[in-house]
Amino acid sequence: MIAGVSTACLYPKPLEESLYDLAVNGVSNVEIFVNTHSELKKNFAYSVANLLKRFDVKCASVHPFTCENEQIMFFSDYERRLDDILEYYRYFFRFMNIVGAEYFVFHGAKSVRSTEFFCERYSRLYRLGKEFGVTTALENVARCTSASSAFVRDVAKMLGNEFAFVLDTKQAVRAGENPFSFLDAAGDRTVHVHISDSGELGDCLLIGRGRFDFKRFFAKLGALNPDCSVILELYRSGFGGISDLLSSYNKLTNMIKEQNL
C-alpha cells in the first residue's frame, strides 16, 4: 500500500498549482482531479506529466469533473448520449496515458432500473478504458446507487474480473454504512481508497481528529490488495492549510509503513 493526496483537497486552486504545492512538499503519490475540459488538452496534460517527472511523483488515479453528468449520459435510454460520452471519455483516458495514471474514478448512477442495466453500461466504459490500459473503478458515493454495499456486492459478483472498486470512507459513513462492509462487498477488487478520519466532529476529518480504526482497516485492506493506493481526500473547509494536509499525509505514510512491515 502507498499513501497519497488528492489535488481536489486544494480546490479551487488551479490543478497545476495544487499539484506543485503537494509535490514541492514531498508528497510522492497523488490523485489528479481534472476540473474542466481545457485541462484535458494534450499540451496541458504534458505539462502536468513534466511536473510529475520533475518531482518524481506518481499519479495513481484521475477523477473527472463530469461525474455529475454520468446519470443522464450513461444511464438513460437515449443511446446517442451513451455513444457521445464514451467518445468524450477518451479524452480522460488519453490524459491518463500521458500522466501515467492507472485508475479512473467513476461515480455511476444516482438511480437505475436494474443492476443488470447498470452493469451493461459500466462494462462499456470499463472495456473502453482497457483499450487505453487503464481501469475504470466504481466509487461508493452517498447520493448514488453505489452508496449501498449490497449494490456493490451484487455488481462485483455479476462482473467478476471486469470490475474494480474505489472505497471512499467518508462517503460510506455519510450513507450510514460501515466502510468495512464495502471491503467485504468488493473484496480484492478494491483497487483504490479515498480516506479521511471520522467521528463525533464529522465524517471528513484530518487524520487523528476522529475515531476511525485505521490499524484494523489497513490490516484488512493489505490482506485484500497490498498494492492499493490510499489517497487522502478532504474538503477544503476541513483543514487550515497545506501543513495540515502534510501532517495527515505523513501520519498515513507511517501507519502504512507499520502495516507493511
N, C-alpha and C positions, 0 to 999 in steps of 0.2 A: 504494500500500500504506500501511497505517496500523498502528502498534503499539498494543498494549493489554495489559491484565492481567485474569485471571480472578479473580472473588471466591472461587473454590474454593481459591486459594492460601492463604487465611487461615482455612480450615475448621479447627476447628469454631466459630469466631467467627460469631455470627449474621449473616445475609446483609446486613441493613441497616447493621450496624456495619462489616463488611468493605467494603461499598461506600463508606461515608463515609470510612473510612481511605484508600482509594485516591483518592477524589475530592478530599478536602481537601489531598492531597499532589500534586495536579496531573496525575493520570492522566486522560486525556481520552477513552479508549475502553476499554470493559470487556466481558467476558462474564459473565453472571449465572448462577450455579449455584443453581437452586431446590432447596432441601434437604428440603422437606416440604410436605404438602398445604395447610396453613394459609397458606403464602406465596403460594398461587395465588388467594386470595380477592381480590375487587376492591379492597377498602379498602387491603389491603397493597400490591397492585400500584400503586395510585395514589400511595401514599406513596413507593414506590421511584421512580416516574416524577417526582414532585416533587423528590426528591433529585437525580436526574439533571439535571433542568432547572436547579435551583439552582446547580449547579457546572458547567453546560454540558458534561456528559459524554454521550457516545454509547454506547448499548448495541448492540453488533454482533450478539450471539447469546445464546441461552439453552440451558442444559444441564439436563436433567431428572433428578430423583432416582430416577426409575422405571426407569433403564436396565437394572438387574439383572433386571427382570421382563420385559424385551422378548422373551426367548426363549419363555417359556411363553405370553405374551399374544398375540404377533404370529405365532408360527411353529409353533403346534400345529395339530391337525386339528379342534379344537373351535371352531367358527365363532362361537359366542356370546362367547367370550373376545375374539376379534378385534373384534367389534362393540362390546363394552364398553370396550376400551382405546382404540379410535378415538374413542368418545364422551368418554372421560376426557381424552384429549389435547387436546380442545377447550379445556380449562382452560388448558393451556400456551400455546396459540395466542392465546387471549384476553389472557393475561398479556403476551405478546409485543407484541400490538397496543397495549396500554396503555403499555408502556415503550419502544416504538419499535424493537424488535429485528427483524432480518431473517432470521437463520438459526437453525434448531432442530437441535441435535446428536443424532444417532441412532446408538446402538451396534449395534443389529440382533441377528442370530442368533449363538449360540455353535456351533450345528450346524444344518444344513438339508439336506433330502433332494435338492434340486437348486437350481441357480442360478435357474432359471425360477420356482420356487416363491418364492424369496427376492424376486425382482423383482416378482412379483404382489403380495406383501404390502407391500413397501416402497412400491409405486406407490399403494396405497390411502391410506397416510399422506401421501405426497407431495401427492396431489391434494387431500386434506382441508386440508393446510396452505395450499395455493394459494387455497382459498376464503377464507382469512384474510389473504392477501397475504404469506405467509411461505414460506420454502424449507426443507424438511427435508433435511439433509445427512448422509450416512453417514460416520462416523468410523472410521478404522482402529484397532482395539483388539486387543492381543496375544491375549486369550482368546476372541476372536470370529472368525467366518469372514472378516471384513474385515481380519484380520491379514495376509492374503495379497494382495500387489499383483496377482497373476494373477487372483484373485477380483474385485478392484476393477475391473480392466481389463474382465473379462467383463461385469460388471454395467453399467459405463459404456457398453459397446458395445450391450448389449441395450436399455437405457433411453433412450439418447440425451439429448435435452433435458429429459427428466423425471428427471434425476439430478443430484445435487450432492455434493461431497465435502469432508470436513474431514480435513486431514492432521495427525496428531499425531506429531511427530518422535521423541519418547521411546518411544511405543508401537511405532513401526516398528523402532527399534533393539532394543527388548525382544523383538520377534518374530523377530529375526535378519534383518530386511530393511533395505535401504538406503532412507532417506527419499526420495531422488531417484527411486527406482523407482516410488513412488506418484505423483509428479508426472508421470512418463511414462505411468502407467496411467490417471489421471483427466484429465490434460491441463487444458484451460481450464474443466473442471467443478470444479476445485479452487477453492472459494469462501472458505475459512476455514482458518487454521492454528493449532494449539497447538504452541508452540515452547519449547524449552529446549536447553541445551548437553549434550554427551555426550562421553565419553572414558574413560580408564582409571579415573576415580573414580566412574563411574556413568552411567546413561542419562537422568537428570533433574537437571541441574546448572544453577546460576546461569550467566548469560552470561559467558563468559570463563574458566570453570573447566574447560572441556573442549577438544575439538579439532574441533568441528563447523565445516564450511566455510560460514559464513553468507554471505560475499560471493557465492560461486557459487550458493548456494541462492536468495538474493534476486534475483539476475540471472535465474535460470530462472523463478522464481515471477512476477516482474514481467513477463516476456515472455508468460506464460500468462494472468495475471489481475492487472493493475496496481491493481485496486480491492480486492484481498484484505485482510482484517484478519489481523494476525499477533499472536496473543494469548499472552502469557507464562503458562504453566501449570506450576507447581511444586508438589510435595508439601510439606506444612508442615515435615516433617523435613529438608528440603533447604536451608533458609536460616535465618538467625538472627532477623531481624525485618523490619519494613516498610522500613527503609533498604536492605536487601539487594534487595528487590523493586524499589524505586525506581531503584537503581543499574542493575539489569538492564534495566528498562523504558527508562531513558534511553539505555543502550547500543543497545538495539533501535531506538529512535527515531532515533538518529544514523546507524546503519547504513542504515536505510530511507531517510532523507533523502539520504544519499550516493548510494544506488541510484536515487532518483527524479530526481536532477539530470541 
